[in-house]
Amino acid sequence: MTNHTTAEWQPKNPARLAGQFSWLGWIGFWTQLVLIAIPIALLIYVLVVSSPESVQRKGINLGNYLSYGSLVVMAFTTFWLFRYTRVAKRIEDPQLRPTQASVQRTLWIGLWAGFLGVFFSMLLMMSAVGRIFFVLMATPQTGVPLATVGGDPSSTLSAIDAVSLSALLLTLTAELMVLAFSLWLLFRVTRPAVEPEAAAE
């Protein structure tokens, strides 16, 4: 049995593989930074600009949004995509090139983090859509009641609910991007360094 942990790794085209790690890492990193800025801006708006009463009246369930760790996972995957750009530099340099097992381990961590982010985002989206559905079902078909001072926040909808749902959708998009990039890079890393026909000669 070959020891892939210590064996020297010779990718078929190191420069091309390093380039894919680099540009996919940078694209994912900057895209995630843009997407993560929206929920953070929403958080700042709710905690700093809005009063606690208006937060309750608007019906945003910010506690659940943070308790499920969606933003924490997204921050980690943003950092992990940046790590892909560092791995690219090591792959390109024969003196610093990591083992294949090390690169695969890095990609698997990215895959599991992306999967965790997708799970949290889908769970939160189902919760948010379920709340909107029950509010609408309990509302007379003539229209949607507006939030008023002293009203029941659990039975009202407002623009902040749509903003929160949009933030969750952007988070889900970002984590799906992490999954796609990590899967593609894992496929590239696990390809044999030598074609079967060449190895048979």
N, CA, C and O of each residue as an XYZ file, in Angstrom:
804
protein
N       0.856     -1.201      0.000
C       0.000      0.000      0.000
C       0.882      1.239      0.000
O       1.785      1.354      0.829
N       0.636      2.163     -0.913
C       1.467      3.357     -1.042
C       1.140      4.358      0.052
O      -0.027      4.588      0.369
N       2.166      4.945      0.620
C       1.974      5.960      1.650
C       1.854      7.317      0.985
O       2.864      7.938      0.652
N       0.609      7.792      0.785
C       0.388      9.057      0.093
C       0.709     10.248      0.976
O       0.820     11.372      0.486
N       0.862     10.012      2.283
C       1.128     11.131      3.176
C       2.547     11.637      3.032
O       2.794     12.840      3.105
N       3.492     10.711      2.824
C       4.892     11.110      2.752
C       5.461     11.043      1.344
O       6.523     11.608      1.084
N       4.766     10.354      0.420
C       5.298     10.246     -0.931
C       5.313     11.601     -1.622
O       4.420     12.423     -1.417
N       6.340     11.828     -2.447
C       6.433     13.092     -3.170
C       5.344     13.142     -4.230
O       5.134     12.192     -4.984
N       4.665     14.268     -4.264
C       3.534     14.441     -5.179
C       4.003     15.173     -6.425
O       4.598     16.248     -6.345
N       3.728     14.575     -7.576
C       4.096     15.177     -8.855
C       2.835     15.370     -9.698
O       2.469     14.484    -10.470
N       2.164     16.527     -9.558
C       0.980     16.761    -10.389
C       1.338     16.754    -11.866
O       2.473     17.047    -12.241
N       0.360     16.418    -12.702
C       0.603     16.342    -14.138
C       1.013     17.696    -14.704
O       1.924     17.780    -15.527
N       0.331     18.766    -14.257
C       0.646     20.122    -14.712
C       0.581     21.053    -13.506
O      -0.450     21.680    -13.265
N       1.680     21.151    -12.741
C       1.652     21.935    -11.491
C       1.266     23.388    -11.700
O       0.517     23.950    -10.901
N       1.773     24.012    -12.775
C       1.476     25.422    -13.005
C      -0.015     25.647    -13.247
O      -0.603     26.593    -12.723
N      -0.615     24.770    -14.042
C      -2.047     24.902    -14.331
C      -2.885     24.642    -13.085
O      -3.854     25.356    -12.826
N      -2.512     23.615    -12.309
C      -3.246     23.304    -11.085
C      -3.133     24.454    -10.088
O      -4.118     24.833     -9.454
N      -1.923     25.009     -9.951
C      -1.728     26.144     -9.048
C      -2.554     27.339     -9.506
O      -3.121     28.061     -8.686
N      -2.619     27.545    -10.832
C      -3.423     28.643    -11.356
C      -4.899     28.480    -11.017
O      -5.570     29.460    -10.693
N      -5.413     27.252    -11.086
C      -6.819     27.019    -10.760
C      -7.072     27.246     -9.272
O      -8.091     27.830     -8.904
N      -6.161     26.794     -8.414
C      -6.293     27.076     -6.990
C      -6.296     28.573     -6.740
O      -7.072     29.076     -5.927
N      -5.418     29.285     -7.450
C      -5.271     30.718     -7.217
C      -6.503     31.500     -7.652
O      -7.074     32.247     -6.857
N      -6.925     31.335     -8.921
C      -8.028     32.189     -9.375
C      -9.370     31.770     -8.800
O     -10.228     32.624     -8.578
N      -9.582     30.476     -8.550
C     -10.825     30.074     -7.874
C     -10.839     30.558     -6.421
O     -11.876     30.974     -5.904
N      -9.677     30.498     -5.775
C      -9.590     30.996     -4.404
C      -9.870     32.479     -4.305
O     -10.611     32.920     -3.426
N      -9.268     33.267     -5.220
C      -9.482     34.712     -5.185
C     -10.908     35.088     -5.567
O     -11.503     35.967     -4.945
N     -11.465     34.429     -6.587
C     -12.849     34.715     -6.981
C     -13.794     34.418     -5.818
O     -14.657     35.231     -5.486
N     -13.623     33.238     -5.198
C     -14.477     32.878     -4.069
C     -14.284     33.807     -2.885
O     -15.251     34.190     -2.226
N     -13.023     34.176     -2.609
C     -12.735     35.037     -1.460
C     -13.418     36.389     -1.581
O     -14.108     36.823     -0.659
N     -13.227     37.064     -2.723
C     -13.809     38.398     -2.890
C     -15.332     38.340     -3.010
O     -16.030     39.231     -2.526
N     -15.841     37.296     -3.651
C     -17.301     37.167     -3.741
C     -17.907     36.968     -2.372
O     -18.937     37.563     -2.057
N     -17.281     36.138     -1.552
C     -17.803     35.910     -0.210
C     -17.711     37.167      0.645
O     -18.599     37.425      1.458
N     -16.653     37.950      0.475
C     -16.551     39.197      1.225
C     -17.718     40.127      0.903
O     -18.283     40.766      1.791
N     -18.071     40.193     -0.390
C     -19.192     41.046     -0.796
C     -20.500     40.503     -0.220
O     -21.315     41.261      0.304
N     -20.694     39.180     -0.321
C     -21.949     38.595      0.140
C     -22.094     38.639      1.656
O     -23.201     38.807      2.168
N     -20.989     38.490      2.376
C     -21.067     38.501      3.839
C     -21.272     39.912      4.366
O     -21.728     40.088      5.496
N     -20.941     40.925      3.558
C     -21.118     42.314      4.008
C     -22.593     42.656      4.184
O     -22.930     43.509      5.006
N     -23.484     42.004      3.425
C     -24.911     42.335      3.494
C     -25.519     41.932      4.838
O     -26.139     42.774      5.487
N     -25.368     40.651      5.295
C     -25.912     40.340      6.616
C     -25.248     41.103      7.745
O     -25.899     41.411      8.743
N     -23.937     41.420      7.608
C     -23.265     42.189      8.653
C     -23.825     43.606      8.698
O     -24.046     44.154      9.777
N     -24.058     44.208      7.509
C     -24.657     45.544      7.467
C     -26.054     45.528      8.073
O     -26.448     46.463      8.771
N     -26.804     44.457      7.799
C     -28.139     44.321      8.392
C     -28.041     44.221      9.906
O     -28.831     44.834     10.624
N     -27.072     43.450     10.395
C     -26.880     43.306     11.837
C     -26.564     44.656     12.474
O     -27.129     45.002     13.511
N     -25.656     45.424     11.852
C     -25.296     46.737     12.387
C     -26.504     47.663     12.393
O     -26.726     48.400     13.353
N     -27.286     47.619     11.309
C     -28.477     48.465     11.229
C     -29.471     48.136     12.336
O     -30.025     49.031     12.974
N     -29.690     46.840     12.557
C     -30.672     46.430     13.564
C     -30.203     46.782     14.970
O     -30.997     47.244     15.790
N     -28.907     46.568     15.259
C     -28.399     46.764     16.612
C     -28.063     48.215     16.926
O     -28.152     48.631     18.082
N     -27.675     49.000     15.908
C     -27.205     50.368     16.155
C     -28.248     51.407     15.747
O     -28.578     52.300     16.528
N     -28.761     51.291     14.535
C     -29.666     52.317     14.019
C     -31.068     52.163     14.584
O     -31.676     53.140     15.021
N     -31.590     50.920     14.578
C     -32.955     50.698     15.038
C     -32.992     50.573     16.552
O     -32.039     50.111     17.180
N     -34.091     50.985     17.112
C     -34.289     50.803     18.552
C     -34.743     49.380     18.821
O     -35.280     48.741     17.917
N     -34.551     48.856     20.026
C     -35.002     47.497     20.333
C     -36.493     47.304     20.071
O     -36.921     46.229     19.651
N     -37.294     48.368     20.326
C     -38.724     48.231     20.095
C     -39.027     48.038     18.629
O     -39.882     47.231     18.263
N     -38.309     48.796     17.766
C     -38.570     48.661     16.338
C     -38.110     47.312     15.823
O     -38.714     46.762     14.902
N     -37.038     46.766     16.410
C     -36.581     45.433     16.012
C     -37.655     44.402     16.312
O     -37.954     43.539     15.487
N     -38.241     44.505     17.521
C     -39.285     43.553     17.880
C     -40.503     43.745     16.984
O     -41.144     42.777     16.575
N     -40.818     45.011     16.683
C     -41.992     45.270     15.885
C     -41.816     44.770     14.451
O     -42.774     44.326     13.818
N     -40.593     44.846     13.953
C     -40.351     44.413     12.579
C     -40.352     42.905     12.455
O     -40.489     42.372     11.354
N     -40.202     42.226     13.552
C     -40.363     40.775     13.515
C     -39.143     40.007     13.070
O     -39.252     38.815     12.782
N     -37.952     40.655     12.999
C     -36.763     39.911     12.568
C     -36.288     39.020     13.711
O     -36.176     39.465     14.854
N     -36.013     37.770     13.395
C     -35.557     36.823     14.406
C     -34.037     36.738     14.339
O     -33.476     35.731     13.908
N     -33.377     37.821     14.777
C     -31.925     37.900     14.648
C     -31.229     36.897     15.550
O     -30.135     36.439     15.222
N     -31.840     36.540     16.690
C     -31.228     35.572     17.596
C     -31.022     34.240     16.926
O     -29.942     33.659     17.036
N     -32.022     33.737     16.234
C     -31.881     32.463     15.525
C     -30.848     32.567     14.421
O     -30.066     31.641     14.202
N     -30.846     33.703     13.723
C     -29.916     33.859     12.603
C     -28.478     33.698     13.062
O     -27.672     33.065     12.379
N     -28.151     34.268     14.217
C     -26.779     34.177     14.714
C     -26.542     32.867     15.456
O     -25.439     32.324     15.397
N     -27.564     32.342     16.164
C     -27.377     31.142     16.982
C     -27.046     29.927     16.137
O     -26.322     29.046     16.601
N     -27.545     29.849     14.926
C     -27.236     28.702     14.072
C     -25.828     28.765     13.486
O     -25.380     27.813     12.847
N     -25.146     29.852     13.694
C     -23.754     29.935     13.259
C     -23.559     30.182     11.784
O     -22.479     29.915     11.257
N     -24.582     30.688     11.094
C     -24.475     30.879      9.655
C     -23.355     31.854      9.290
O     -22.565     31.592      8.383
N     -23.293     32.969      9.997
C     -22.262     33.960      9.694
C     -20.876     33.451     10.069
O     -19.896     33.752      9.387
N     -20.793     32.676     11.158
C     -19.497     32.140     11.585
C     -18.951     31.184     10.532
O     -17.770     31.233     10.186
N     -19.821     30.314     10.025
C     -19.390     29.370      8.992
C     -18.980     30.109      7.735
O     -17.988     29.750      7.100
N     -19.736     31.143      7.367
C     -19.402     31.892      6.158
C     -18.071     32.633      6.306
O     -17.295     32.721      5.354
N     -17.813     33.162      7.498
C     -16.523     33.814      7.735
C     -15.384     32.798      7.618
O     -14.321     33.107      7.079
N     -15.615     31.585      8.128
C     -14.579     30.545      8.024
C     -14.328     30.161      6.569
O     -13.175     30.035      6.156
N     -15.394     29.974      5.785
C     -15.199     29.578      4.388
C     -14.535     30.702      3.585
O     -13.807     30.438      2.628
N     -14.790     31.954      3.976
C     -14.096     33.071      3.314
C     -12.598     32.973      3.566
O     -11.797     33.120      2.643
N     -12.220     32.726      4.816
C     -10.808     32.537      5.145
C     -10.240     31.314      4.433
O      -9.097     31.336      3.976
N     -11.034     30.242      4.336
C     -10.536     29.008      3.738
C     -10.300     29.170      2.236
O      -9.370     28.576      1.691
N     -11.124     29.960      1.570
C     -10.883     30.239      0.157
C      -9.594     31.035     -0.026
O      -8.869     30.831     -1.000
N      -9.311     31.932      0.902
C      -8.030     32.634      0.858
C      -6.879     31.649      1.047
O      -5.816     31.812      0.448
N      -7.085     30.645      1.866
C      -6.057     29.617      2.082
C      -5.748     28.880      0.772
O      -4.607     28.477      0.542
N      -6.760     28.705     -0.083
C      -6.518     28.062     -1.377
C      -5.480     28.831     -2.190
O      -4.683     28.226     -2.907
N      -5.484     30.161     -2.084
C      -4.504     30.955     -2.832
C      -3.091     30.732     -2.284
O      -2.121     30.811     -3.037
N      -2.965     30.456     -0.989
C      -1.654     30.160     -0.401
C      -1.188     28.771     -0.828
O      -0.004     28.556     -1.089
N      -2.133     27.828     -0.895
C      -1.795     26.487     -1.362
C      -1.308     26.537     -2.803
O      -0.420     25.775     -3.185
N      -1.882     27.427     -3.603
C      -1.481     27.561     -5.005
C       0.001     27.906     -5.123
O       0.705     27.345     -5.963
N       0.474     28.821     -4.290
C       1.890     29.205     -4.335
C       2.794     28.027     -3.966
O       3.880     27.875     -4.526
N       2.346     27.200     -3.029
C       3.163     26.057     -2.618
C       3.167     24.968     -3.696
O       4.183     24.305     -3.901
N       2.046     24.784     -4.378
C       1.998     23.780     -5.445
C       2.936     24.162     -6.579
O       3.571     23.298     -7.185
N       3.024     25.449     -6.865
C       3.834     25.910     -7.992
C       5.325     25.781     -7.717
O       6.118     25.657     -8.650
N       5.718     25.809     -6.438
C       7.129     25.733     -6.065
C       7.487     24.289     -5.710
O       6.969     23.761     -4.727
N       8.363     23.635     -6.488
C       8.720     22.231     -6.196
C       9.337     22.038     -4.816
O       9.223     20.962     -4.230
N       9.998     23.086     -4.288
C      10.642     22.973     -2.984
C       9.641     23.048     -1.830
O       9.897     22.517     -0.750
N       8.512     23.700     -2.058
C       7.518     23.888     -1.003
C       6.250     23.073     -1.241
O       5.308     23.153     -0.453
N       6.216     22.300     -2.305
C       4.990     21.603     -2.690
C       4.521     20.662     -1.588
O       5.290     19.819     -1.125
N       3.250     20.799     -1.156
C       2.714     19.913     -0.104
C       2.424     18.531     -0.656
O       2.424     18.326     -1.870
N       2.179     17.593      0.225
C       1.811     16.249     -0.212
C       0.385     16.262     -0.751
O      -0.403     17.151     -0.428
N       0.066     15.275     -1.569
C      -1.281     15.173     -2.116
C      -2.312     15.004     -1.003
O      -3.405     15.567     -1.068
N      -1.957     14.224      0.021
C      -2.875     14.018      1.149
C      -3.162     15.319      1.875
O      -4.287     15.545      2.321
N      -2.147     16.186      2.002
C      -2.343     17.466      2.681
C      -3.289     18.365      1.891
O      -4.163     19.013      2.467
N      -3.115     18.403      0.578
C      -3.989     19.226     -0.262
C      -5.415     18.688     -0.232
O      -6.371     19.459     -0.147
N      -5.558     17.377     -0.301
C      -6.890     16.785     -0.240
C      -7.562     17.080      1.097
O      -8.764     17.344      1.141
N      -6.805     17.038      2.177
C      -7.368     17.327      3.492
C      -7.872     18.775      3.549
O      -8.935     19.048      4.107
N      -7.103     19.688      2.969
C      -7.530     21.091      2.919
C      -8.833     21.244      2.153
O      -9.722     21.983      2.575
N      -8.949     20.545      1.023
C     -10.162     20.628      0.209
C     -11.350     19.976      0.904
O     -12.474     20.469      0.801
N     -11.116     18.878      1.607
C     -12.214     18.225      2.317
C     -12.749     19.097      3.449
O     -13.952     19.115      3.710
N     -11.855     19.817      4.118
C     -12.307     20.756      5.154
C     -13.183     21.832      4.521
O     -14.218     22.199      5.077
N     -12.768     22.339      3.354
C     -13.586     23.317      2.646
C     -14.936     22.763      2.243
O     -15.947     23.461      2.324
N     -14.960     21.499      1.804
C     -16.217     20.856      1.419
C     -17.164     20.722      2.615
O     -18.347     21.047      2.515
N     -16.645     20.250      3.730
C     -17.505     20.058      4.901
C     -17.977     21.394      5.463
O     -19.115     21.505      5.921
N     -17.118     22.404      5.434
C     -17.541     23.736      5.893
C     -18.633     24.292      4.976
O     -19.605     24.876      5.455
N     -18.476     24.113      3.661
C     -19.502     24.562      2.735
C     -20.811     23.822      2.936
O     -21.883     24.425      2.882
N     -20.730     22.511      3.169
C     -21.936     21.726      3.416
C     -22.636     22.196      4.690
O     -23.862     22.302      4.725
N     -21.853     22.479      5.739
C     -22.432     22.959      6.987
C     -23.127     24.303      6.786
O     -24.213     24.534      7.317
N     -22.488     25.192      6.011
C     -23.104     26.485      5.727
C     -24.398     26.343      4.944
O     -25.372     27.041      5.223
N     -24.416     25.431      3.950
C     -25.638     25.185      3.175
C     -26.741     24.653      4.086
O     -27.894     25.070      3.973
N     -26.395     23.738      4.984
C     -27.384     23.166      5.904
C     -27.993     24.243      6.788
O     -29.214     24.312      6.930
N     -27.142     25.095      7.392
C     -27.647     26.166      8.246
C     -28.537     27.122      7.461
O     -29.614     27.499      7.921
N     -28.079     27.513      6.268
C     -28.835     28.473      5.464
C     -30.191     27.914      5.066
O     -31.196     28.622      5.127
N     -30.228     26.644      4.656
C     -31.501     26.040      4.268
C     -32.440     25.922      5.468
O     -33.644     26.145      5.347
N     -31.881     25.571      6.621
C     -32.705     25.460      7.823
C     -33.312     26.804      8.191
O     -34.495     26.893      8.519
N     -32.488     27.857      8.134
C     -32.973     29.189      8.461
C     -33.973     29.698      7.428
O     -34.952     30.359      7.775
N     -33.722     29.388      6.154
C     -34.655     29.816      5.114
C     -36.001     29.128      5.270
O     -37.042     29.762      5.095
N     -35.995     27.841      5.597
C     -37.266     27.142      5.811
C     -38.010     27.723      6.997
O     -39.236     27.833      6.977
N     -37.261     28.097      8.038
C     -37.890     28.713      9.205
C     -38.499     30.068      8.848
O     -39.620     30.379      9.251
N     -37.746     30.877      8.084
C     -38.235     32.206      7.713
C     -39.438     32.122      6.780
O     -40.425     32.835      6.964
N     -39.351     31.248      5.779
C     -40.473     31.089      4.846
C     -41.683     30.509      5.567
O     -42.815     30.895      5.276
N     -41.464     29.587      6.503
C     -42.566     29.030      7.267
C     -43.280     30.088      8.089
O     -44.508     30.100      8.175
N     -42.495     30.985      8.696
C     -43.108     32.071      9.462
C     -43.948     32.964      8.557
O     -45.084     33.300      8.891
N     -43.384     33.350      7.401
C     -44.140     34.192      6.464
C     -45.412     33.491      6.009
O     -46.469     34.113      5.902
N     -45.304     32.186      5.739
C     -46.473     31.424      5.287
C     -47.592     31.436      6.333
O     -48.756     31.655      6.000
N     -47.230     31.198      7.609
C     -48.260     31.139      8.645
C     -48.862     32.517      8.914
O     -50.048     32.634      9.219
N     -48.022     33.577      8.798
C     -48.572     34.925      8.960
C     -49.571     35.237      7.860
O     -50.635     35.799      8.121
N     -49.232     34.874      6.632
C     -50.138     35.131      5.512
C     -51.402     34.282      5.606
O     -52.490     34.747      5.268
N     -51.259     33.039      6.064
C     -52.439     32.190      6.193
C     -53.391     32.704      7.265
O     -54.604     32.525      7.161
N     -52.840     33.345      8.300
C     -53.678     33.876      9.379
C     -54.222     35.262      9.066
O     -54.961     35.840      9.863
N     -53.853     35.795      7.899
C     -54.269     37.137      7.515
C     -55.476     37.070      6.597
O     -55.516     36.218      5.709
N     -56.447     37.930      6.779
C     -57.551     37.976      5.817
C     -57.032     38.222      4.404
O     -56.049     38.942      4.227
N     -57.665     37.647      3.419
C     -57.185     37.721      2.048
C     -57.269     39.111      1.443
O     -56.898     39.310      0.287
N     -57.756     40.076      2.219
C     -57.851     41.441      1.697
C     -56.521     42.172      1.742
O     -56.364     43.204      1.089
N     -55.562     41.657      2.500
C     -54.279     42.334      2.558
C     -53.449     41.873      3.732
O     -53.874     41.022      4.514
N     -52.248     42.446      3.854
C     -51.315     42.104      4.924
C     -51.309     43.228      5.936
O     -51.132     44.383      5.548
N     -51.495     42.948      7.222
C     -51.484     44.014      8.230
C     -50.084     44.588      8.401
O     -49.097     43.853      8.403
N     -50.008     45.901      8.543
C     -48.731     46.567      8.765
C     -48.399     46.540     10.244
O     -49.287     46.495     11.095
N     -47.076     46.569     10.545
C     -46.656     46.585     11.942
C     -46.996     47.934     12.564
O     -46.680     48.978     11.994
N     -47.623     47.917     13.700
C     -47.989     49.132     14.409
C     -47.427     49.076     15.821
O     -47.127     48.003     16.345
N     -47.290     50.249     16.427
C     -46.753     50.313     17.788
C     -47.669     49.543     18.727
O     -48.877     49.776     18.759
N     -47.093     48.632     19.483
C     -47.876     47.833     20.396
C     -48.501     46.609     19.772
O     -49.176     45.839     20.456
N     -48.286     46.414     18.470
C     -48.862     45.262     17.798
C     -48.085     43.992     18.090
O     -46.981     44.035     18.632
N     -48.666     42.873     17.730
C     -48.029     41.579     17.947
C     -46.994     41.338     16.857
O     -47.376     41.182     15.697
N     -45.672     41.298     17.179
C     -44.649     41.136     16.134
C     -44.704     39.791     15.444
O     -44.210     39.644     14.325
N     -45.307     38.796     16.106
C     -45.359     37.463     15.503
C     -46.410     37.356     14.411
O     -46.443     36.368     13.678
N     -47.272     38.365     14.294
C     -48.338     38.300     13.291
C     -48.241     39.404     12.262
O     -49.220     39.689     11.573
N     -47.081     40.034     12.141
C     -46.897     41.110     11.178
C     -45.679     40.834     10.306
O     -44.755     40.125     10.702
N     -45.702     41.401      9.135
C     -44.585     41.314      8.204
C     -44.117     42.722      7.861
O     -44.898     43.673      7.891
N     -42.838     42.843      7.536
C     -42.306     44.147      7.150
C     -41.159     43.937      6.178
O     -40.793     42.804      5.864
N     -40.598     45.042      5.707
C     -39.513     44.964      4.731
C     -38.291     44.261      5.293
O     -37.540     43.635      4.546
N     -38.080     44.355      6.615
C     -36.902     43.735      7.210
C     -36.943     42.215      7.078
O     -35.899     41.564      7.038
N     -38.157     41.648      7.010
C     -38.275     40.205      6.809
C     -37.752     39.810      5.432
O     -37.073     38.793      5.284
N     -38.075     40.629      4.418
C     -37.585     40.362      3.067
C     -36.074     40.538      2.988
O     -35.391     39.778      2.302
N     -35.548     41.549      3.698
C     -34.100     41.765      3.710
C     -33.396     40.591      4.369
O     -32.364     40.130      3.880
N     -33.945     40.105      5.474
C     -33.356     38.959      6.172
C     -33.363     37.725      5.285
O     -32.379     36.989      5.228
N     -34.482     37.497      4.587
C     -34.572     36.343      3.690
C     -33.583     36.465      2.539
O     -32.984     35.475      2.119
N     -33.414     37.685      2.031
C     -32.444     37.909      0.950
C     -31.021     37.633      1.429
O     -30.212     37.068      0.693
N     -30.720     38.033      2.660
C     -29.390     37.771      3.225
C     -29.127     36.282      3.333
O     -28.022     35.820      3.054
N     -30.150     35.524      3.742
C     -30.000     34.072      3.826
C     -29.787     33.457      2.447
O     -29.010     32.514      2.297
N     -30.470     33.984      1.453
C     -30.302     33.486      0.094
C     -28.888     33.751     -0.413
O     -28.298     32.900     -1.079
N     -28.345     34.921     -0.105
C     -26.970     35.243     -0.505
C     -25.973     34.341      0.219
O     -24.983     33.907     -0.369
N     -26.235     34.062      1.494
C     -25.363     33.157      2.241
C     -25.375     31.767      1.633
O     -24.329     31.132      1.497
N     -26.561     31.294      1.267
C     -26.674     29.978      0.628
C     -25.910     29.957     -0.693
O     -25.230     28.979     -1.003
N     -26.021     31.029     -1.468
C     -25.291     31.121     -2.739
C     -23.787     31.042     -2.512
O     -23.078     30.353     -3.245
N     -23.304     31.749     -1.494
C     -21.868     31.750     -1.197
C     -21.384     30.361     -0.808
O     -20.319     29.934     -1.254
N     -22.143     29.651      0.015
C     -21.709     28.329      0.456
C     -21.784     27.305     -0.677
O     -20.957     26.396     -0.744
N     -22.759     27.443     -1.560
C     -22.801     26.570     -2.736
C     -21.582     26.813     -3.630
O     -21.070     25.885     -4.257
N     -21.129     28.053     -3.681
C     -19.919     28.362     -4.452
C     -18.703     27.673     -3.847
O     -17.851     27.156     -4.569
N     -18.625     27.667     -2.519
C     -17.515     26.975     -1.845
C     -17.538     25.494     -2.189
O     -16.497     24.908     -2.486
N     -18.725     24.883     -2.149
C     -18.849     23.464     -2.492
C     -18.403     23.207     -3.924
O     -17.647     22.270     -4.181
N     -18.866     24.033     -4.857
C     -18.534     23.826     -6.270
C     -17.035     23.969     -6.507
O     -16.435     23.127     -7.175
N     -16.424     25.018     -5.972
C     -14.993     25.243     -6.166
C     -14.172     24.120     -5.537
O     -13.219     23.628     -6.140
N     -14.547     23.717     -4.317
C     -13.792     22.675     -3.622
C     -13.914     21.331     -4.330
O     -12.939     20.586     -4.426
N     -15.105     21.020     -4.823
C     -15.289     19.760     -5.558
C     -14.457     19.735     -6.829
O     -13.840     18.720     -7.149
N     -14.438     20.845     -7.553
C     -13.671     20.889     -8.793
C     -12.170     20.737     -8.511
O     -11.479     19.988     -9.202
N     -11.677     21.442     -7.505
C     -10.259     21.347     -7.172
C      -9.900     19.956     -6.656
O      -8.814     19.450     -6.940
N     -10.807     19.337     -5.901
C     -10.553     17.973     -5.426
C     -10.474     17.008     -6.605
O      -9.644     16.099     -6.616
N     -11.334     17.208     -7.592
C     -11.275     16.382     -8.801
C      -9.942     16.561     -9.518
O      -9.356     15.586     -9.988
N      -9.459     17.799     -9.606
C      -8.191     18.067    -10.280
C      -7.019     17.457     -9.512
O      -6.080     16.942    -10.119
N      -7.072     17.512     -8.175
C      -5.960     17.001     -7.369
C      -5.888     15.486     -7.420
O      -4.797     14.917     -7.414
N      -7.039     14.824     -7.470
C      -7.050     13.356     -7.433
C      -6.845     12.726     -8.805
O      -6.782     11.500     -8.902
N      -6.740     13.512     -9.855
C      -6.441     12.943    -11.177
C      -5.038     12.348    -11.162
O      -4.136     12.917    -10.546
N      -4.840     11.219    -11.826
C      -3.498     10.604    -11.839
C      -2.487     11.509    -12.516
O      -2.784     12.167    -13.513
N      -1.281     11.530    -11.954
C      -0.225     12.365    -12.528
C       0.226     11.861    -13.879
O       0.680     12.650    -14.706
N       0.112     10.551    -14.129
C       0.547      9.957    -15.384
C      -0.645      9.239    -16.024
O      -1.380      8.516    -15.351
N      -0.823      9.443    -17.307
C      -1.919      8.784    -18.003
C      -1.724      7.266    -17.958
O      -0.583      6.805    -18.001
N      -2.807      6.469    -17.873
C      -2.675      5.001    -17.803
C      -1.902      4.431    -18.986
O      -1.125      3.491    -18.812
N      -2.096      4.977    -20.188
C      -1.386      4.461    -21.372
C       0.106      4.678    -21.238
O       0.910      3.814    -21.589
N       0.471      5.866    -20.714
C       1.911      6.162    -20.570
C       2.530      5.280    -19.482
O       3.678      4.851    -19.590
N       1.751      5.021    -18.440
C       2.296      4.197    -17.338
C       2.503      2.765    -17.775
O       3.381      2.089    -17.240
N       1.714      2.267    -18.745
C       1.819      0.879    -19.176
C       3.026      0.664    -20.063
O       3.487     -0.469    -20.200
N       3.553      1.722    -20.673
C       4.684      1.551    -21.597
C       5.979      1.307    -20.848
O       7.029      1.142    -21.468
